[in-house]
Amino acid sequence: MGGSAYAQDDAGFQTYLGTLRSQAEAKGVRRATLDAVLPTLTLNQRVIELDRQQPGGPSISAIPPFAPYKAQHLSGALIARGQSAYASERARLQRIEQETGVPESIMVAIWGHETSYGRVTGSFDLPRALATLAYEGRRRDLFADEFIATLQMMDRGVPRSQLVGSWAGATGGPQFLPSVYLRLARDGDGDGRADIWSSSADTLASIGNYFSNAGWRPGQPWGIAVSVPGSFDRGQIANRLVSPRCPRVFQRHSGWKTMAEWRALGLVPQTRSWPGDSVLATLIEPDGEGQTAYLLTGNYRVILDYNCSNFYALSVGLLADAVER
């Protein structure tokens, strides 16, 4: 059914809940869970308003420079809190890095960017928000599946009171969607529960598991800041591939070259030494020619798997660098 199949009113919503019940039952959700949750749900018009404010298709507007975003999202306060979290959680972080290969600082940076180290996790009731989004219909299949995953979380013992988060269904310290929680959330403190809402150990272990699952390569940085010579010929590094996922994000990256090849082209690291000569990287110049550029390894692509935005991924990498100094 298309997004216009239902009038946007609570009567239509209540009717649609019958469809969700059937789908949830088919996926094994306990009847007791359905009986406890479905009668409590009403349409959330605020969620619909927020969803309709999202871009509806490919944007053709000019991409703004990175510097203003960096200034806003890499504040001194965020870095200071990250350094404090990094120091206080070192024992846990070291163990998770040994198990997953994901750097301690990357886990802390994700935690910081997503929820300011657990301070801002959202207050929307997830079952209500996700059922509303499924009913609205713009991305019905996605949100119907996430609604059912929320019920499956309850079947696993997650209390309804913890199922709060963003209007779009992200929850807990890592801001996992319910389906991601079911796949990748981990118990980091040994109490038998993956409590990403009140346990920093579980939050960090879950982030580490996500990155390991997404293909993080131990021993490689996410990228390095570099200076590009004024005489640099950008035509020789053009990327001629079109990504099937987030094409506007990836089209800003150059073709791949080894670090040895980039060095031979005259690029100079700004803050750290060169990685191994054989490490592959692409180049991005987010503030244009003559400004700081970045060589991005395959691990940067793993950050993009978490949130497919160059500004987000660059900020995570730079925050990670800052908190471990």
Secondary structure, DSSP 8 states (H G I E B T S, - for coil): --TTSS-SSHHHHHHHHHHHHHHHHHTT--HHHHHHHGGG----HHHHHHHHTS--S---S----HHHHHHHHS-HHHHHHHHHHHHHTHHHHHHHHHHH---HHHHHHHHHHHHTTTT----EEHHHHHHHHHHH-TTHHHHHHHHHHHHHHHHTT--GGG-EE-TTS-BTTTTB-HHHHHHH---SSSSS---TTT-HHHHHHHHHHHHHHTT--TT--SEEEEE--TT--GGGG------SSSHHHHTTS---EEHHHHHHTT-EESSS----TT-EEEEE-TT-TTS-EEEE-HHHHHHHHHS--HHHHHHHHHHHHHHT-
